[in-house]
Amino acid sequence: MAFDAGMIACLISEFNARLTDGKLEKIHQPEKDQIDLIFRAKGEILRLALSAAPGAPRMGITSLPKENPPTPPFFCTLLRKHLASGILRAVKQEGFERMAVFYFDAKDEMGFGTKRLLICELMGKYSNLILCDGEYKILGVLRPVDFTKSEKRQLLPGMRYELPPKQEGKCDPLTETREEFLLKAAAAGERGADKFILNSYCGISPLIARELAFEAAGRYDCPTLENAPALWQSLARFAENVKTERFAPCIVRIEGKNAEYSFLPIKHYEGAAEILPFEGPSAMLDCYFEEKERSERVHQRAQDLFKLLTNGVSRLQRKMEAQSAELAQCAEKERYKELGDLITANLYALKKGQQKASLINYYADPPETIEIELDSRLTPAANAQKYFKRYNKAKTAERELTVQIEKAKEELAYLYSAIDALERAVLPYEIEEIRSELVRTGYLSKSKIPQSKKSPPARYLEYETSGGFRVLCGRNNLQNDALTFKVADKNDWWFHVHGAPGSHVILLCDGVDDPPAEDFTQAAIIAAVNSSLCAGAQVTVDYTRVRYVKKPPAAHPGFAIYHTNYSAEVTPDEGLCKRLLKS
């Protein structure tokens, strides 16, 4: 789904209702392409996020967490200089373009009142944020555009701001007339209606084009000319809904995953998708982008860690395969001992120089005659010793390989736990904690950690059950160790998914011997959600008193053993965890 002009019109309607006459109290730049404006408006503190990221530009009132850099970037500093404590008077859309203009009453360096404009252009890879004075003179640009980047339109401080050039061959659907529409439809002929709408009118995404065609003819690839009158009615209703601000934000979910989002009802999926309605577009966008942005942000910040861990997993898997194959060969060791015994028992009948010997194998039932390979250069006794040496070598190799395979399994489990923690990381400091953990365990060089950054104290995820009991959850292996073996009391309850990577979860009893069953169940669900099995239908969670959880000597971070425990089957419920999570 493209962030089209209709979606921007829907958002501007919400901004004018919730943000106008609000005071701009703080300005942050948590990402290189995102500005957060914190307003105090109508008795609320609201965070407006303006993202000009080329891959997914958007804007909206958000509650998604973002961590700010210790030093504000230049553009953020410039916005603070010109917009700090300003009053937002209006938000407008120029024509039906993918842009929004925020009008501020601010003060200049001398304290006199002045006008400032913050222009947000959301046009794919050309997305940008521009700060202008009241006369549209550019004061600053998030991404300056000079002649080397564009010959048609430059965006540089000191220049006068100009609107983006119109898309060739496209017109504004809000100002279209019936006569002009029918002329265009006649020229389109048998062309698919959705393609015709998409290529003839600006600001309309493929999703909305399909919906308008479906509304007109019952299918979105219908011929344009044949359905021209119905298509016009559909487009006219669309324009009227936008002009009168009759919006209905919704998300289209297919197979349990967010697939599309829209500012109007979507019907052309029929029974193949689930439609989730929302009261406002900002809440809808938060829901749609939360999981996507979290995953993308973590992968961008931790690409080197993912590569390090996945390479480590591949290396261990290859090593274990080779060791297992060698261990399988050691199964022949008893055969070598038997052959050595048979040669020893028949030394009187053998001579040096023989290449083979036919001997009776008394180990078989019934006994049978077998042929044994001999080294003609050795005496019979030396040949027997050769087989005994092979037996002893195989026995020693079997013992050592078994130990090495067990160690490799433990190391592999640790790497999987680190990958699981990395995939569930949300904020930058969580990634840095995992980076520090990998330095401590020897997987990463200490030089890979920026020395200037100070790691904040451990912040566990904290929940509160319906019965009022606190539940703490580790975010990574180091936090798991500290939580279980330092923070938790020996009488608290410890939860962990059975046989898979996951967080250590502690149900704090505060002197209560046995919390209610509902609180136990909620703690088990928290453990299931904060694990690699969070997508499962039924997950087994082990739980026991903290006193029964032990850490073997020299074990990897996060590794623990227990032998006295109970088990519960629960269904992971991310919605429940969000409700129980304490901010």
C-alpha positions in Angstrom: 0.0 0.0 0.0 1.4 3.4 -1.1 1.1 6.4 1.3 -1.1 8.2 -1.2 -2.8 11.6 -1.2 -6.0 10.3 0.2 -4.3 8.9 3.2 -2.6 12.3 3.7 -5.9 14.0 3.5 -7.3 11.6 6.1 -4.4 12.3 8.4 -4.6 16.1 8.0 -8.2 15.9 9.0 -7.1 14.2 12.3 -4.2 16.6 12.8 -6.5 19.7 12.5 -8.9 18.1 15.0 -6.3 17.1 17.6 -3.2 19.3 17.1 -4.3 22.7 16.0 -3.6 25.5 18.5 -1.3 23.1 20.3 2.0 24.2 21.7 5.2 22.5 20.3 7.1 21.6 23.4 9.9 19.3 22.2 11.5 18.3 18.9 13.5 15.1 18.5 15.2 13.3 15.6 15.4 9.6 16.6 16.2 8.4 13.1 18.2 10.2 10.3 14.9 10.4 8.3 12.4 11.0 11.1 11.4 14.0 13.1 9.2 13.8 16.2 7.2 16.8 17.3 5.8 16.6 20.8 2.7 18.9 21.3 0.6 19.8 24.2 -2.8 20.2 22.6 -6.3 20.1 24.1 -5.1 18.7 27.4 -3.0 15.9 25.8 0.7 15.3 25.1 0.8 14.0 21.5 3.8 12.9 19.5 3.7 13.6 15.8 6.1 11.5 13.8 7.2 12.8 10.3 9.2 10.2 8.5 10.8 10.9 5.1 12.4 7.4 4.8 12.6 6.6 1.1 11.4 3.0 1.6 8.4 3.8 3.8 7.6 7.5 4.2 4.7 8.4 6.5 3.4 10.7 9.2 1.0 10.2 12.1 0.4 10.7 15.8 2.3 7.8 17.3 2.9 6.0 20.6 5.7 3.8 19.2 8.9 4.0 21.3 12.0 5.6 19.8 15.3 6.3 21.5 16.9 9.7 20.7 20.6 10.1 19.9 22.8 11.8 22.6 23.6 14.7 20.2 20.8 16.1 18.1 21.5 16.3 14.4 21.8 19.6 12.6 18.3 19.6 11.1 16.8 18.9 14.5 18.8 21.8 16.0 17.5 24.1 13.3 13.9 23.1 13.9 14.4 23.8 17.6 15.7 27.2 16.9 12.8 28.2 14.7 9.8 26.2 16.0 10.4 25.7 19.7 7.4 26.8 21.7 5.5 27.6 18.5 1.8 27.2 18.1 0.4 25.0 15.3 -2.3 27.0 13.6 -3.3 24.7 10.7 -2.3 21.8 8.5 -3.1 21.9 4.8 -2.7 19.8 1.7 -1.6 21.5 -1.5 -4.1 20.3 -4.2 -4.3 16.5 -4.1 -0.6 16.0 -3.7 1.3 13.7 -1.4 2.4 16.5 0.9 1.3 18.4 4.0 2.1 21.9 5.1 2.2 22.7 8.9 1.6 26.4 9.7 3.2 27.7 12.9 3.1 30.9 14.8 6.6 31.2 16.3 9.1 33.8 17.5 12.3 34.9 15.9 15.7 35.5 17.6 14.5 38.9 18.9 11.3 37.6 20.3 9.0 39.0 17.7 6.1 37.0 16.3 6.8 35.3 12.9 5.4 32.7 10.6 7.1 29.4 10.0 6.1 26.5 7.6 7.2 22.9 7.9 6.5 21.1 4.6 6.4 17.3 4.6 6.7 15.7 1.2 5.9 11.9 1.1 6.9 10.9 -2.4 8.8 7.7 -2.2 12.5 8.1 -2.7 12.0 11.9 -3.2 10.4 12.3 0.3 11.7 15.3 2.3 11.1 17.7 5.1 11.6 21.5 4.4 11.5 24.4 6.8 10.4 27.7 5.4 9.6 31.2 6.6 6.2 32.8 6.0 7.2 33.8 2.4 8.2 30.3 1.5 11.9 31.1 1.7 13.7 27.8 2.6 15.5 28.0 5.9 16.6 24.3 6.1 16.1 20.9 4.4 16.4 17.4 5.8 18.0 16.2 2.6 19.2 19.1 0.4 18.8 18.7 -3.3 21.2 20.6 -5.6 21.8 20.6 -9.4 23.8 17.4 -9.3 20.8 15.5 -7.9 18.0 17.2 -9.8 17.9 19.6 -12.8 14.1 20.2 -12.5 13.8 21.3 -8.8 16.4 22.2 -6.2 15.8 22.4 -2.4 18.5 24.5 -0.8 18.6 27.1 2.1 18.0 30.6 0.8 16.0 29.5 -2.3 12.2 30.0 -2.7 10.2 26.8 -2.2 8.4 25.5 -5.3 5.8 22.8 -5.4 6.8 19.4 -6.8 6.2 19.2 -10.6 2.9 17.7 -11.7 2.9 14.1 -12.9 2.6 14.0 -16.7 -0.7 12.7 -18.0 -2.4 12.8 -14.6 -5.0 15.2 -13.2 -6.6 16.0 -9.9 -9.5 13.5 -9.2 -11.1 16.1 -6.8 -11.6 18.6 -9.7 -12.5 16.2 -12.4 -15.7 16.7 -14.3 -18.0 14.1 -15.8 -17.4 15.2 -19.4 -13.7 15.1 -19.1 -13.8 11.7 -17.4 -16.0 10.2 -20.1 -13.6 11.5 -22.8 -10.7 9.9 -21.0 -12.6 6.6 -20.6 -13.5 6.6 -24.4 -9.8 6.9 -25.2 -9.0 4.1 -22.8 -11.3 1.6 -24.6 -11.0 -1.9 -23.3 -8.2 -1.1 -20.9 -8.6 -2.4 -17.4 -10.5 0.0 -15.2 -8.1 -0.1 -12.3 -5.1 0.6 -14.6 -7.0 3.5 -16.2 -7.8 5.2 -12.9 -4.3 4.6 -11.6 -2.6 6.1 -14.7 -5.1 9.0 -15.2 -5.4 10.6 -11.7 -2.7 11.7 -9.3 -2.6 10.8 -5.6 -4.4 7.4 -6.0 -2.7 4.2 -5.0 -3.2 0.8 -6.7 -5.3 -0.4 -3.8 -7.8 2.5 -4.1 -7.8 2.2 -7.9 -8.8 -1.5 -7.6 -11.5 -0.6 -5.0 -13.0 2.1 -7.2 -13.2 -0.3 -10.2 -14.6 -3.1 -8.0 -17.3 -0.8 -6.6 -18.3 0.2 -10.2 -18.4 -3.2 -11.9 -17.9 -6.0 -9.3 -14.3 -6.7 -10.5 -11.4 -4.4 -10.8 -10.0 -5.5 -14.2 -13.3 -4.7 -16.0 -13.2 -2.9 -19.4 -13.1 0.9 -18.9 -15.3 2.1 -21.8 -18.1 -0.4 -21.1 -18.3 0.6 -17.4 -17.6 4.3 -17.9 -20.8 5.7 -16.3 -20.5 3.5 -13.2 -16.8 4.3 -12.9 -17.6 8.0 -12.9 -20.1 7.5 -10.1 -17.5 5.6 -8.1 -14.8 8.3 -8.7 -17.3 11.1 -7.8 -18.2 9.4 -4.5 -14.5 9.0 -3.7 -13.9 12.7 -4.4 -16.9 13.7 -2.3 -15.8 11.5 0.6 -12.3 13.2 0.6 -13.8 16.7 0.3 -16.2 16.2 3.2 -13.7 14.2 5.3 -15.8 11.0 5.4 -13.0 8.5 6.1 -13.0 5.0 7.4 -9.4 3.8 8.3 -8.9 0.1 8.2 -6.3 -2.7 7.8 -6.6 -5.6 5.5 -5.2 -8.8 7.1 -4.5 -11.9 5.0 -3.7 -15.2 6.8 -3.2 -13.4 10.1 -0.7 -10.8 8.7 -1.2 -7.1 7.9 -1.3 -6.8 4.1 -2.7 -3.4 3.3 -4.1 -0.3 5.0 -6.6 2.3 3.7 -8.5 5.4 4.6 -11.7 4.0 3.0 -13.5 0.7 3.4 -12.0 -2.1 1.3 -14.4 -4.7 -0.2 -12.8 -6.2 -3.3 -10.9 -8.8 -1.2 -14.4 -10.2 -0.3 -14.0 -13.3 1.9 -10.2 -13.7 1.3 -9.2 -11.1 3.9 -10.2 -9.8 7.3 -10.9 -6.1 7.5 -10.0 -4.4 10.8 -11.6 -0.9 11.3 -10.0 1.9 13.3 -11.3 5.1 14.8 -8.4 7.2 13.5 -5.7 6.8 10.8 -2.8 7.3 13.3 -3.8 4.4 15.4 -4.2 2.3 12.3 -0.7 3.2 11.0 0.8 2.4 14.4 -0.7 -1.0 14.3 0.4 -1.6 10.7 4.0 -0.4 11.0 4.8 -1.5 14.6 6.0 -5.0 13.8 7.4 -4.1 10.4 9.4 -1.1 11.6 10.7 -3.0 14.7 12.0 -5.9 12.6 13.5 -3.6 9.9 15.1 -1.3 12.5 16.7 -4.1 14.4 18.0 -5.8 11.3 19.5 -2.5 10.1 21.2 -1.8 13.4 22.3 -5.3 14.0 23.2 -6.7 10.6 26.8 -7.5 11.7 25.5 -9.4 14.8 23.0 -11.4 12.7 25.7 -12.2 10.3 28.1 -13.2 13.1 25.5 -15.4 14.8 24.2 -17.1 11.6 27.8 -17.8 10.4 28.5 -19.3 13.9 25.4 -21.5 13.6 26.4 -22.7 10.1 30.0 -23.4 11.3 28.7 -25.4 14.3 26.2 -27.4 12.2 29.0 -28.4 9.7 31.3 -29.3 12.6 28.6 -31.4 14.2 27.8 -33.2 11.0 31.5 -34.1 10.5 31.8 -35.3 14.1 28.6 -37.3 13.9 29.9 -39.1 10.8 33.2 -39.8 12.5 31.3 -41.1 15.6 29.3 -43.4 13.4 32.6 -45.0 12.2 33.7 -45.5 15.8 30.8 -48.0 16.1 33.2 -50.6 14.4 35.6 -50.5 17.3 34.4 -53.8 18.8 35.0 -55.4 15.5 38.6 -54.4 15.6 39.0 -55.9 19.1 37.5 -59.2 17.9 39.8 -59.4 14.9 42.8 -58.7 17.2 41.7 -61.5 19.6 41.3 -64.0 16.7 44.7 -63.3 15.4 46.3 -63.6 18.9 44.5 -66.9 19.4 45.9 -68.3 16.1 49.5 -67.0 16.3 50.8 -70.6 16.0 49.1 -71.1 12.6 50.1 -67.8 11.0 53.3 -66.7 9.4 54.9 -63.4 8.4 54.2 -62.4 4.8 50.6 -63.5 4.7 48.1 -61.0 3.2 45.0 -62.8 4.4 44.1 -65.5 6.9 41.0 -67.7 7.1 40.1 -68.1 10.8 37.2 -69.5 12.8 35.2 -66.6 14.4 34.0 -68.0 17.8 32.2 -64.7 18.5 29.6 -65.6 15.9 26.7 -67.8 16.8 27.1 -70.4 15.4 30.9 -70.0 14.7 31.9 -69.3 11.1 35.0 -69.0 9.1 36.0 -65.4 8.1 38.9 -63.8 6.2 41.0 -61.3 8.0 43.2 -58.7 6.1 46.9 -58.8 7.2 49.9 -56.6 6.6 52.5 -58.9 4.9 55.3 -56.7 6.2 54.3 -57.4 9.9 54.5 -60.5 12.1 51.2 -62.1 13.2 51.7 -60.6 16.7 52.2 -57.1 15.2 49.1 -57.5 13.0 47.1 -58.3 16.2 48.6 -55.2 17.9 47.6 -53.1 14.9 43.9 -54.1 15.3 44.1 -53.4 19.0 45.5 -50.0 18.4 42.6 -49.2 16.0 40.2 -50.4 18.7 41.8 -48.2 21.3 41.9 -45.2 19.0 38.2 -45.6 18.0 37.3 -46.0 21.7 39.1 -42.8 22.7 37.7 -41.0 19.7 34.2 -42.1 20.6 34.6 -40.7 24.1 36.0 -37.4 23.0 33.6 -37.0 20.1 30.7 -37.5 22.4 32.0 -34.8 24.7 32.7 -32.4 21.8 29.2 -32.9 20.2 27.6 -32.2 23.6 29.7 -29.0 23.9 28.7 -28.0 20.3 25.0 -28.6 21.1 25.3 -26.3 24.1 27.1 -23.6 22.1 24.5 -24.0 19.3 21.7 -23.5 21.9 23.4 -20.4 23.1 23.7 -18.9 19.6 20.0 -19.6 19.0 19.2 -17.9 22.2 21.2 -14.9 21.2 19.5 -14.8 17.8 16.1 -15.0 19.5 17.0 -12.1 21.8 18.2 -10.1 18.9 15.0 -10.7 16.9 12.9 -9.5 19.8 15.0 -6.4 20.5 13.1 -3.2 20.1 15.3 -0.3 21.3 19.0 0.4 20.3 20.3 -0.1 23.8 19.0 -3.7 23.8 21.1 -4.4 20.7 24.1 -2.9 22.5 23.6 -5.1 25.5 23.6 -8.2 23.2 26.7 -6.8 21.5 28.4 -6.5 25.0 27.3 -10.0 25.8 29.0 -11.4 22.6 32.2 -9.6 23.6 32.1 -11.2 27.0 31.6 -14.7 25.5 34.4 -14.2 23.0 32.3 -14.1 19.8 33.0 -10.4 19.1 36.0 -8.2 19.4 35.9 -5.5 22.1 37.0 -3.0 19.4 33.6 -3.5 17.8 31.8 -1.6 20.6 32.0 2.2 20.4 33.9 3.3 23.5 32.0 6.6 23.8 28.7 5.0 24.5 27.7 4.2 28.1 25.4 1.3 28.5 22.4 2.2 30.6 21.5 0.0 33.6 19.5 -3.2 32.9 15.9 -2.6 32.2 13.8 -5.7 32.4 10.4 -5.9 30.8 7.9 -5.5 33.7 4.3 -6.8 33.7 1.5 -6.7 36.2 -0.9 -9.6 36.4 -4.7 -9.2 36.9 -4.1 -10.2 40.6 -1.5 -7.4 41.0 1.6 -9.5 41.0 4.8 -8.1 39.3 6.3 -10.2 36.5 9.9 -9.5 35.3 11.2 -10.7 32.0 14.8 -10.6 30.7 15.5 -9.1 27.3 18.7 -11.0 26.7 21.0 -13.7 28.2 22.9 -11.3 30.5 19.6 -10.0 31.9 18.3 -13.5 32.2 21.3 -14.5 34.4 21.0 -11.4 36.6 17.2 -11.7 36.9 17.3 -15.4 37.9 20.4 -15.5 40.1 20.6 -12.0 41.6 17.2 -10.2 41.5 14.7 -13.0 42.1 14.1 -14.4 45.6 14.5 -18.2 46.1 10.7 -18.5 46.8 9.7 -16.6 43.6 8.4 -18.6 40.6 10.6 -19.1 37.5 9.1 -19.7 34.0 10.7 -20.7 30.7 9.5 -22.4 27.5 10.3 -26.0 27.3 13.2 -27.0 25.0 13.6 -23.7 23.1 15.3 -20.3 23.3 13.4 -17.7 25.4 13.4 -15.2 28.2 13.6 -16.1 31.9 10.4 -14.9 33.5 10.0 -14.3 37.2 6.7 -14.1 39.1 7.5 -12.1 42.2 5.5 -13.5 45.1 6.2 -10.8 47.7 5.7 -13.2 50.6 2.7 -15.0 49.1 3.2 -18.7 49.0 1.0 -19.6 46.0 -0.4 -16.8 43.8 -3.8 -17.6 42.1 -3.9 -19.9 39.1 -4.9 -17.0 36.8 -1.6 -15.2 37.7 0.4 -18.4 37.0 -1.3 -18.7 33.6 -0.6 -15.1 32.7 3.1 -15.5 33.7 3.3 -18.6 31.5 1.8 -16.7 28.6 4.3 -14.0 29.1 7.1 -16.6 28.9 5.6 -18.1 25.7 5.3 -14.7 24.0 8.9 -13.7 24.9 10.4 -16.8 23.3 11.2 -18.3 19.9 7.9 -20.2 20.1 5.7 -17.1 20.2 4.0 -18.0 16.9 2.9 -21.5 18.1 -0.7 -22.5 18.8 0.2 -24.5 22.0 3.4 -23.9 23.9 4.7 -25.9 26.8 6.1 -23.7 29.6 8.1 -25.1 32.5 7.8 -23.4 35.9 9.4 -24.0 39.3 10.7 -22.2 42.3 13.8 -20.1 41.7 15.7 -22.2 44.4 15.6 -25.2 42.0 17.2 -23.4 39.1 21.0 -23.8 38.9 23.7 -22.6 36.6 26.5 -25.1 35.8 30.1 -23.9 36.2 31.5 -22.1 33.1 28.1 -22.3 31.3 27.1 -19.7 28.6 25.1 -16.7 29.7 21.4 -17.5 30.0 22.0 -21.2 30.4 20.3 -22.8 33.4 19.3 -26.3 34.5 16.4 -27.6 36.7 15.0 -31.0 37.5 12.1 -30.3 39.8 9.4 -28.5 37.8 5.8 -28.3 36.6 4.6 -27.8 33.1 1.7 -25.9 31.6 0.2 -25.8 28.0 -0.6 -22.2 27.0 -1.5 -20.3 23.9 0.7 -17.2 23.2 -1.4 -14.0 23.4 0.5 -10.9 22.4 -2.5 -8.7 23.0 -2.7 -9.9 26.6 1.0 -9.2 27.2 0.6 -5.6 25.8 -2.3 -5.0 28.2 -0.3 -6.4 31.2 3.0 -4.5 30.2 3.8 -1.6 32.5 5.1 1.5 30.7 
